[in-house]
Amino acid sequence: MHIQKLFVIIAFNESLIETAIKWLKLVPVIGAKLQVPFKAILDGQKLKLHKKSAEKVQEAGGNILGSIFEKFVIAMILYFVISIVNSFAQSYHKRIHKKKH
């Protein structure tokens, strides 16, 4: 519980977030390239949280990532259901085959 409280305090402390973004620039090769998208994402989230209606602020990258993850989860669930149906069909076929012999 205390770790969760600490994470929330750090996550919503704007000065710590700004410092972390500045430190991100120190990462070799990709640091400067990652700094701009992270800043944009955090600014978008800040605007979204401060607006009264979530419909006013459109997310540029969040919708794409969310929809990809949603489709991945749906595909996993469908695969699980098809696997169960296939298992039932195989056991049914095995039972019928044993009755014939």
Protein Blocks (a to p, Z undefined) as FASTA:
>chain_A
ZZmmmmmmmmmmmklmmmmmmmmmmpghjlmmmmmmmmmmmmmmmmmmmpmblklpccfk
lmmmmmmmmmmmmmmmmmmmmmmmmmmmmmmmmmmmmmmZZ
